[in-house]
Amino acid sequence: MVEKKSQKIGVYVCHCGGNISEVIDVKKVAAEAKKISDVIISVDFPHMCSELGQQMVINDAKEKGLDKVVIAACSPQFQGPTFAKDLEKAGLSPYVLEMANIREQAAWPHYDNHEKATEKAIDLTKMAIEKARKDDPLEKGELKIGNRVLVVGAGIAGIQSALDLADAGFKVTLVEKDPSIGGKMAQLSRTFPTEDCATCILSPKMAAAGDHPNIDLKTYAELQDISGFLGNFSVKIKHKPKYVYEEKCVSCGLCEEKCPVNITSTFDEGLSKTKSIHLPFDYAVPYKYYIEADSCLRLIHGGDTCGLCQKVCPKDAIDFNMVDTYEEIKVDTIIVATGFDIFDAKEKPEYGFGKLKGVINGMQMERIIVKIAEGVILKELGKKIAFIQCIGSRDKQIGRPYCSRVCCMYAIKQANLIKKMDPTRDVYIFYIDIRAFGKGYEEYYNTAQENGVKFIRGKVSELIEDPDTGKVIVKAEDTLNRQMIEGEFDTVSLSVGVGPNEGTQSIVEMLKLAKSADGFIQEAHPKFKPVDTLIPGVFLAGMAQGPKDIPDTVSQASGAAARAIALMNQGKYYYDPLFAFIEKDKCNGCELCIPSCPYDAISMRDGKAEVNHVICKGCGVCISYCPENAIDMNLYSNEQLLVEVKNAVADKGDEPRILIFADDMTSYRMIDSVGTAKMSYTANSRVIRTPASGRVTPELILRAFYYGADAILIAEPEEISSPYKTSFKEMMKNYNKTLSIMKEVGIEEERLLALPFVTVMLVKFVNTVNGLNNLANKLGPIPKDKREKLVENLKERLFGVRNE
């Protein structure tokens, strides 16, 4: 980092239409900023984000030759990109902009104390000015992008994304782990609320995907490894043997006729039988036979055992010697559409699934209804049928507190269809709440009631089988009438919820994706970037991201394709220079940093560490591993964070000062939400934004105490939600290392907290910060001699290496 001796800094303080100026003395903030060296202009303005406000910044930058710009206004999460573009229009680097968040962090949370809010706004502005002084005029990175796309998963989401991309002229590799594309939708009867035939909707799309010249379809295939980055992903694909040559097979069915082995049909959810060699289902794509190896007599016993299918095949399409094969391809972007699995109702033994013959799950009911329409009875339903909702959803006891969204509606659909088949049937739905959220869904719910489906609001506590009749006795509480009820049913269908497909985890690990608290893949932002991930070039479609119905799945799949198309059509990708770098003259080649990187972005060259800027995600965890301080990072350098710390505590006087290191993705947004909600917390706090808590090194924490902090909170997303998979672990490691040093010098360990948050934990944040303030008041200031001891022999304390 090269800092100019003399700089021209412009400071602009926003009134925000009264949101700020009605609480904070903005003129005083501007006047205090003007006193700081190198600040050549400091003004207040009613609306900085207005066209006039933006043009003022652009004009001043050009005419006055500004080097750095500070906007004291709203959150950088809100208008940061707007002002960054203004700097580019003025010919400046967008990375010489700093924003002081005086609305969400001062005016709104301290609206009842104008004096304190103004003091805090002045401090936040000073912190931004001093950080800006250390900003380098960095340039955006640039990557070339081609037109190759990998779509992972070929359910309706993957198929829709692949077709949109292929129709736009992009080359698509569509990988599906099953022998046919189609996913779970291929098993459905009809779709709610219109009761359209699911097959009639899906089958043409499947055929189109199978025939499209721009789609390379790879079924019965699994991803073994994904490495690289946007524009240059390397993908290793494992092709499992089908033991049938697709190009030879004419699907005549002679092999299936002769096969002596009957197995349970997974497509019919265990309710029918098929042969060891069989078609995936009636309208599979590709429409080719395959052998299930774990049931084939020849493949189990070897030698000349059986082999009848091979003997009768007229095309010599069967080969028992097939083995796994591997293929490596290069792609530019990736769409993850790995879909969902239904909840295994055996995890709720009180409902008797797998034990009581009259109890089935929702997917089995789908297959029963499909087959009844074809004139095939997989299972007799009887005259009295019950549906029980929220099995594996909205259940904290099993770690599934979320609503699966589709269960209410598919149960209503199934109940409607059953009543239409035989209006004399008695059909009940036991529910907690009916969630009919989509277009036409409430009307469809009303139609079910009109058709005679009975809705009972109550939680079913137990299912028992009558030993004499074999019927299922349902015991439930009717919460509307506050009565316990009991009834006998011929069939009970458990409306099971959904969770991520079992194959999703391996994709998450390969691509280093984040997961949300519900276990689904975390999108970059639920509002701004709902189909993006935090990995550039990787997008989400369908239930891989979270529970949704078919219309929403198809919409998101097209959205993911559109995002990939927009990106690839540019031919280039510009990315923020948020990455670590090595100061070669300090690096001694110890290699301690290499295993610390969760993305394998650090390697050795000529005895020195080197960071691959394209692979580096900017989490900063490597910095705490370097005993020579040879690793630093752009935008959040050691110097920048330290000057923020110094200015955060500089004017605290006799009051305690609480520092909060907040990660950019979750905790900082949460603190913004606290301000938006006008939830009050101590004005003695100051927030310092970091890319991740793993960036907050023990040395940074100790120096913060040394400079005057009285208590410190390090805030990070819950481990499952973090975009940086090792950041939470590294935070705790740094936290514990710091505590041990604090204990050595006699400083109370309670002054330091490291806690996980999600963006809705507003009350937890307020209580935590106020608690730290109360603690600091109770304990009093840290004695100067103890603060000084914290930073003595730091290198030896942290790394076991004596200072030279």
Residue pairs with C-beta under 8 A, 6 or more apart in sequence:
1 134
1 136
1 632
1 637
1 639
2 136
3 133
3 134
4 67
6 38
7 38
7 67
7 68
7 133
8 38
8 40
8 64
8 65
8 66
8 67
8 68
9 36
9 38
9 39
9 40
9 66
9 67
9 68
9 69
9 70
9 129
9 132
9 133
10 39
10 40
10 41
10 42
10 57
10 60
10 61
10 64
10 66
10 68
10 69
10 70
11 30
11 33
11 34
11 39
11 41
11 42
11 43
11 70
11 72
11 125
11 129
12 42
12 43
12 44
12 45
12 48
12 53
12 56
12 57
12 69
12 70
12 71
12 72
12 73
13 26
13 29
13 30
13 33
13 42
13 43
13 44
13 45
13 72
13 73
13 102
13 125
14 20
14 26
14 44
14 45
14 46
14 47
14 48
14 49
14 53
14 71
14 72
14 73
14 74
14 103
15 21
15 26
15 44
15 45
15 46
15 47
16 47
16 48
16 73
16 74
16 103
16 107
17 46
17 47
19 103
19 107
19 108
20 26
20 73
20 102
20 103
20 106
20 107
20 121
21 44
21 46
22 107
23 106
23 107
23 108
23 110
23 111
23 114
23 117
23 118
24 102
24 106
24 107
24 114
24 117
24 118
24 121
25 114
25 118
26 44
26 72
26 121
27 44
28 118
28 122
29 44
29 72
29 102
29 118
29 121
29 122
29 125
30 42
30 43
30 44
31 42
32 122
32 125
32 126
33 39
33 42
33 70
33 72
33 122
33 125
33 126
33 129
34 42
36 126
36 129
38 133
39 129
40 64
40 66
41 60
41 64
41 66
43 56
45 52
45 53
45 56
46 53
47 53
48 54
48 57
48 71
48 73
48 79
48 83
49 73
49 74
49 79
49 82
49 83
54 82
54 83
54 86
57 69
57 71
57 83
57 86
57 87
57 90
58 86
58 89
58 90
60 66
61 69
61 86
61 87
61 90
61 91
61 92
62 90
62 91
66 90
66 92
67 92
67 96
67 137
68 96
68 97
68 98
68 132
68 133
68 135
69 83
69 87
69 92
69 96
69 97
69 98
69 132
70 97
70 98
70 99
70 100
70 125
70 128
70 129
70 132
71 79
71 83
71 97
71 98
71 99
71 100
72 99
72 100
72 102
72 121
72 124
72 125
72 128
73 79
73 99
73 100
73 101
73 102
73 103
74 99
74 101
74 103
74 104
75 99
75 101
75 103
75 104
75 105
75 668
75 672
75 675
76 99
76 101
76 689
77 668
77 669
77 672
78 672
79 99
80 97
80 99
83 97
83 99
84 94
84 95
84 97
85 94
87 93
87 94
87 96
87 97
88 94
92 137
93 136
93 137
93 138
93 139
94 140
95 135
95 136
95 137
95 138
95 576
95 577
95 634
95 635
96 132
96 135
96 136
96 137
97 132
97 135
98 128
98 129
98 131
98 132
98 135
99 128
100 121
100 124
100 125
100 127
100 128
101 124
101 672
101 687
102 120
102 121
102 124
102 125
103 675
104 671
104 672
104 674
104 675
104 676
105 120
105 124
105 671
105 672
105 675
105 687
106 117
106 118
106 120
106 121
106 124
106 683
107 117
107 121
107 675
108 675
108 676
108 678
109 674
109 675
109 678
109 679
109 680
109 681
109 683
110 116
110 117
110 120
110 680
110 683
111 117
111 678
111 680
112 680
113 683
116 683
117 683
119 651
119 683
120 683
120 686
123 647
123 648
123 650
123 651
123 686
124 686
126 647
126 650
127 643
127 644
127 647
127 648
127 686
127 688
130 643
130 644
130 646
130 647
131 640
131 643
131 644
133 643
134 637
134 639
134 640
134 643
135 640
136 634
138 577
138 634
138 635
139 577
140 574
140 575
140 576
140 577
141 574
141 575
141 576
141 577
141 613
141 614
142 572
142 573
142 574
142 575
143 229
143 230
143 231
143 232
143 572
143 573
143 575
143 614
144 231
144 571
144 572
145 230
145 231
145 332
145 333
145 537
145 567
145 568
145 570
145 571
145 572
145 573
146 231
146 332
146 568
147 169
147 170
147 171
147 332
147 568
148 170
148 171
148 173
148 329
148 330
148 331
148 332
148 333
149 162
149 165
149 170
149 171
149 172
149 173
149 331
149 332
149 333
149 334
149 335
149 564
149 568
150 172
150 173
150 175
150 233
150 235
150 329
150 331
150 333
150 334
150 335
151 158
151 161
151 162
151 165
151 172
151 173
151 174
151 175
151 334
151 335
151 337
152 158
152 175
152 223
152 334
152 335
152 336
152 337
152 338
152 507
153 175
153 176
153 177
153 183
153 336
153 337
153 338
153 339
153 501
153 503
153 542
153 544
154 162
154 174
154 175
154 176
154 181
154 182
154 183
154 209
154 217
154 219
154 337
155 181
155 182
155 183
155 184
155 185
155 337
155 339
155 542
156 182
156 183
156 185
156 202
156 205
156 542
156 550
156 553
156 554
156 557
157 183
157 337
157 339
157 541
157 542
157 543
157 544
157 553
157 554
157 556
157 557
158 174
158 176
158 181
158 183
158 335
158 337
158 339
158 541
158 542
158 557
159 174
159 181
159 182
159 202
159 205
159 206
159 209
159 557
160 205
160 541
160 553
160 554
160 557
160 558
160 561
161 335
161 337
161 541
161 557
161 558
161 560
161 561
161 564
162 172
162 174
162 209
162 212
162 215
162 561
163 205
163 208
163 209
163 212
163 215
164 557
164 558
164 561
164 562
164 565
165 172
165 214
165 335
165 561
165 564
165 565
166 172
166 209
166 212
166 213
166 214
166 215
167 212
167 214
168 561
168 565
169 214
170 214
170 564
170 565
170 568
171 214
171 216
172 212
172 214
172 215
172 216
173 215
173 216
173 218
173 235
173 329
173 331
174 181
174 209
174 215
174 216
174 217
174 218
175 218
175 221
175 222
175 223
175 237
176 217
176 218
176 219
176 220
176 221
177 220
177 221
177 222
177 503
178 219
178 220
178 280
179 219
179 220
179 242
179 280
179 284
179 288
179 290
180 186
180 206
180 219
180 280
180 281
180 284
180 285
180 286
181 206
181 209
181 210
181 217
181 219
181 285
182 202
182 206
182 281
182 283
182 284
182 285
183 339
184 339
184 340
184 342
184 363
185 198
185 201
185 202
185 550
186 198
186 199
186 202
186 206
186 267
186 281
186 283
187 267
187 269
187 363
187 366
187 367
187 370
188 198
188 366
188 370
189 198
189 366
189 369
189 370
189 373
189 413
189 414
189 417
190 196
190 197
190 198
190 369
190 413
190 417
191 197
191 198
191 201
191 413
191 550
192 409
192 410
192 412
192 413
192 441
192 444
192 549
193 409
193 413
193 438
193 439
193 440
193 441
193 443
193 444
194 440
195 413
195 416
195 417
199 283
201 550
203 283
206 283
206 285
207 285
209 215
209 217
209 285
210 217
210 285
210 286
217 285
217 286
218 237
218 239
218 327
219 286
220 239
220 240
220 242
220 290
221 237
221 238
221 239
221 240
222 237
222 238
222 240
222 503
223 235
223 236
223 237
223 238
223 506
223 507
223 510
224 236
224 237
224 238
224 326
225 234
225 235
225 236
225 510
226 233
226 234
226 235
226 236
226 334
226 507
226 510
226 511
227 233
227 234
227 510
228 234
228 330
228 615
229 536
229 537
229 614
229 615
230 332
230 333
230 536
230 537
230 567
230 573
230 614
231 332
231 537
231 573
232 330
232 332
233 330
233 331
233 332
233 333
233 334
233 537
234 328
234 329
234 330
235 328
235 329
235 330
235 331
236 326
236 327
236 328
237 326
237 327
237 328
237 329
238 324
238 325
238 326
239 324
239 325
239 326
239 327
240 324
241 293
241 322
241 323
241 324
241 325
242 288
242 289
242 290
242 291
242 322
243 277
243 290
243 291
243 293
243 296
243 299
243 318
243 319
243 320
243 322
244 277
244 288
244 289
244 290
244 291
244 317
244 318
244 319
245 317
245 318
245 319
246 286
246 288
248 315
248 316
248 317
249 288
249 289
249 315
249 317
250 314
250 315
250 317
251 279
251 287
251 288
251 289
252 314
254 312
254 313
254 314
255 277
255 289
255 308
255 309
255 310
255 312
255 313
255 318
256 275
256 277
256 278
256 279
256 289
256 309
257 312
258 308
258 309
258 311
258 312
259 275
259 276
259 277
259 278
259 308
259 309
260 297
260 306
260 308
261 275
261 276
261 295
261 296
261 297
262 273
262 274
262 275
263 273
263 274
263 275
263 276
263 292
263 295
264 270
264 272
264 273
264 274
265 271
265 272
265 273
265 274
267 274
267 280
267 281
267 367
268 367
268 371
268 378
269 361
269 363
269 364
269 366
269 367
270 364
271 364
271 367
271 368
271 378
271 379
272 371
272 378
276 291
276 292
276 295
276 296
276 297
277 289
277 290
277 291
277 292
277 296
277 309
277 318
278 289
278 290
278 292
279 287
279 288
279 289
280 290
289 317
291 299
291 309
291 318
293 299
294 300
296 306
297 305
297 306
298 305
298 306
298 307
298 310
298 320
299 320
307 320
309 318
310 318
310 320
332 537
332 568
333 537
333 538
333 539
333 564
333 567
333 568
334 511
334 537
334 538
334 539
335 538
335 539
335 540
335 541
335 557
335 560
335 561
335 564
336 504
336 507
336 511
336 513
336 521
336 533
336 538
336 539
336 540
336 541
336 544
337 540
337 541
337 542
337 544
337 557
337 560
338 500
338 501
338 503
338 504
338 507
338 544
339 501
339 542
339 543
339 544
340 498
340 499
340 500
340 501
340 543
340 544
340 547
341 498
341 499
341 500
341 501
341 502
342 361
342 362
342 363
342 392
342 496
342 497
342 498
342 499
343 391
343 392
343 393
343 400
343 404
343 496
343 497
343 498
343 499
344 392
344 496
345 351
345 353
345 354
345 359
345 361
345 391
345 392
345 494
345 496
346 353
346 354
347 392
347 398
348 391
348 392
348 395
348 398
349 355
350 461
350 462
350 463
351 359
351 388
351 391
351 460
351 463
351 492
351 494
352 359
352 463
352 464
352 465
352 472
353 359
353 360
353 361
353 494
356 463
356 465
356 472
356 492
357 465
357 470
358 382
358 465
358 470
358 471
358 472
358 489
358 490
358 491
358 492
359 463
359 472
359 491
359 492
359 494
360 368
360 379
360 491
360 492
360 493
360 494
361 391
361 493
361 494
361 496
362 407
362 410
362 411
362 414
362 493
362 494
362 495
362 496
363 496
364 379
364 493
365 414
365 493
366 410
366 414
367 378
368 378
368 379
368 381
369 414
369 417
369 418
371 377
371 378
372 421
379 491
380 490
381 418
381 425
381 490
381 491
382 471
382 489
382 490
382 491
383 422
383 424
383 425
383 426
383 490
384 425
384 426
384 428
384 487
384 488
384 489
384 490
384 491
385 415
385 418
385 425
385 426
385 427
385 428
385 489
385 490
385 491
385 492
385 493
386 427
386 428
386 429
386 430
386 472
386 474
386 487
386 489
386 491
386 492
386 493
387 411
387 414
387 415
387 427
387 428
387 429
387 430
387 492
387 493
387 495
388 430
388 460
388 474
388 492
388 493
388 494
388 495
389 407
389 408
389 411
389 429
389 430
389 431
389 432
389 495
390 407
390 431
390 432
390 495
390 497
391 407
391 494
391 495
391 496
391 497
392 398
392 400
392 404
392 496
392 497
392 498
392 499
393 400
393 402
393 403
393 404
393 407
393 497
393 498
394 400
394 401
394 402
394 403
394 432
394 497
395 401
400 497
400 499
400 518
401 518
402 518
402 547
403 435
403 497
403 547
404 497
404 498
404 547
405 435
405 437
405 547
405 548
405 549
406 498
406 547
406 548
406 549
407 495
407 496
407 497
408 431
408 434
408 435
408 436
408 495
409 435
409 436
409 438
409 441
409 444
409 549
410 495
411 429
411 493
411 495
412 429
412 434
412 436
412 444
412 445
412 448
412 453
413 444
414 493
415 427
415 429
415 448
415 453
416 444
416 447
416 448
416 451
416 453
418 425
418 427
419 425
419 427
419 448
419 451
419 452
419 453
420 451
423 451
423 452
426 454
427 452
427 453
427 454
428 453
428 454
428 455
428 456
428 487
428 489
429 453
429 454
429 455
429 456
430 456
430 458
430 459
430 460
430 474
430 476
431 455
431 456
431 457
431 458
432 457
432 459
433 457
434 445
434 455
436 442
436 444
436 445
438 549
438 551
438 552
439 551
448 455
449 455
456 476
456 478
456 485
457 478
457 479
457 480
458 476
458 477
458 478
458 479
458 480
458 485
459 476
459 477
459 479
460 474
460 475
460 476
461 475
461 476
461 477
462 475
463 472
463 473
463 474
463 475
463 492
464 472
464 473
464 475
465 471
465 472
465 473
466 472
466 473
466 488
469 488
471 488
471 489
471 490
472 488
472 489
472 490
472 491
472 492
473 486
473 487
473 488
473 489
474 486
474 487
474 488
474 489
474 492
475 484
475 485
475 486
476 484
476 485
476 486
477 483
477 484
477 485
478 484
478 485
497 547
498 543
498 547
499 519
499 520
500 519
500 520
500 521
500 543
500 544
501 543
501 544
504 520
504 521
504 544
507 513
508 515
508 521
511 533
511 535
511 538
512 535
512 598
512 599
512 617
512 725
513 521
513 522
513 533
513 534
513 535
513 538
514 521
514 522
514 533
514 534
514 721
514 722
514 723
514 724
514 725
515 521
515 522
515 720
515 721
516 522
516 546
516 720
516 721
517 718
517 720
517 721
517 758
518 546
519 720
520 543
520 544
520 545
520 546
520 547
521 533
521 540
521 544
521 545
522 533
522 534
522 721
522 723
523 529
523 530
523 531
523 532
523 533
523 540
523 545
524 532
524 533
524 534
525 532
530 545
530 556
530 559
531 539
531 540
531 541
531 545
531 556
531 559
531 560
531 563
532 538
532 539
532 540
532 563
533 539
533 540
534 617
534 665
534 723
535 617
536 573
536 575
537 564
537 567
537 573
539 560
539 563
539 564
540 556
540 560
541 553
541 556
541 557
541 559
541 560
541 561
542 548
542 553
542 556
542 557
543 553
545 556
548 556
567 573
576 618
576 635
577 613
577 634
577 635
578 617
578 618
578 633
578 634
578 635
578 636
578 691
579 601
579 611
579 613
579 616
579 617
579 618
579 633
579 634
580 601
580 602
580 611
580 616
580 618
580 620
580 622
580 623
580 631
580 632
580 633
581 611
581 613
581 631
581 632
581 633
581 634
582 608
582 609
582 610
582 611
582 630
582 631
583 629
583 630
583 631
583 632
584 608
584 630
586 628
586 629
586 630
587 608
587 609
587 628
587 630
588 628
588 630
589 604
589 607
589 608
589 609
590 627
590 628
591 604
591 609
592 625
592 626
592 627
593 602
593 609
593 622
593 625
593 626
593 631
594 602
594 603
594 604
594 609
596 602
596 621
596 622
596 624
596 625
596 726
596 730
597 616
597 621
597 622
598 619
598 621
598 724
598 725
598 726
599 615
599 616
599 617
600 615
601 611
601 612
601 613
601 615
601 616
601 617
602 609
602 610
602 611
602 612
602 622
603 609
603 610
603 612
604 610
609 630
609 631
611 631
617 723
617 724
618 633
618 634
618 635
618 636
618 691
619 691
619 692
619 694
619 695
619 724
619 726
619 727
620 633
620 636
620 690
620 691
620 692
620 694
620 695
621 692
621 694
621 695
621 724
621 726
621 727
621 730
622 631
623 631
623 632
623 633
623 638
623 695
623 697
624 694
624 697
624 698
624 699
624 730
624 734
625 631
627 795
627 798
627 799
627 801
629 638
632 638
633 691
633 695
635 691
636 690
636 691
636 695
638 700
641 688
641 690
641 700
642 700
642 703
644 688
645 659
645 688
645 700
645 703
645 704
645 707
645 709
646 707
648 657
648 659
648 686
648 688
648 709
649 657
649 659
649 686
649 704
649 707
649 708
649 709
650 708
652 684
652 708
654 781
655 684
656 684
656 710
656 711
656 773
656 776
656 777
656 781
657 684
657 685
657 686
657 708
657 709
657 710
657 776
658 682
658 684
658 685
658 686
658 709
658 710
658 711
658 712
658 713
658 769
658 772
658 773
658 776
659 685
659 686
659 688
659 704
659 709
659 711
659 712
659 713
660 667
660 671
660 685
660 686
660 687
660 688
660 712
660 713
660 715
660 769
661 688
661 690
661 693
661 696
661 712
661 713
661 714
661 715
662 668
662 670
662 671
662 687
662 688
662 689
662 690
662 715
663 690
663 691
663 692
663 693
663 715
663 716
663 717
663 722
663 727
664 689
664 690
664 691
664 692
665 692
665 717
665 722
665 723
666 715
666 716
666 717
666 721
666 722
666 757
666 758
666 759
667 693
667 715
667 716
667 717
667 757
667 765
668 687
668 689
669 759
670 715
670 757
670 758
670 759
670 760
670 761
670 762
670 765
671 687
671 765
673 759
673 760
673 762
674 681
674 762
674 765
674 766
677 762
679 762
679 763
679 766
680 766
681 765
681 766
681 769
681 770
682 769
682 770
682 773
684 773
684 776
685 769
685 773
690 696
691 724
692 716
692 722
692 723
692 724
692 727
693 714
693 715
693 716
693 727
693 728
693 730
693 731
693 754
694 716
694 724
694 726
694 727
694 728
694 729
694 730
694 731
694 734
696 714
696 731
696 734
697 734
698 734
698 737
698 738
698 741
698 798
699 794
699 798
701 712
701 714
701 734
701 738
701 752
702 738
702 741
702 790
702 791
702 794
703 790
703 791
704 712
705 712
705 742
705 747
705 751
705 782
705 787
705 790
706 787
706 788
706 790
706 791
708 787
710 751
710 776
710 779
710 781
710 782
711 751
711 752
711 753
711 772
711 773
711 775
711 776
712 751
712 752
712 753
713 753
713 754
713 755
713 768
713 769
713 772
714 731
714 735
714 752
714 753
714 754
714 755
715 755
715 757
715 765
716 722
716 727
716 728
716 731
716 754
716 755
716 756
716 757
717 723
717 728
717 756
717 757
717 758
718 728
718 756
718 757
718 758
719 728
719 729
719 756
721 758
722 728
728 756
731 754
732 754
734 754
735 752
735 754
737 798
738 752
739 749
739 752
741 790
741 797
742 748
742 749
742 751
742 752
742 790
743 749
744 789
744 797
745 786
745 789
745 790
746 786
747 782
747 786
747 790
748 779
750 775
750 779
751 772
751 775
751 776
751 779
751 782
753 768
753 772
755 764
755 768
757 764
757 765
793 802
793 803
794 803
795 801
795 802
795 803
796 802
796 803
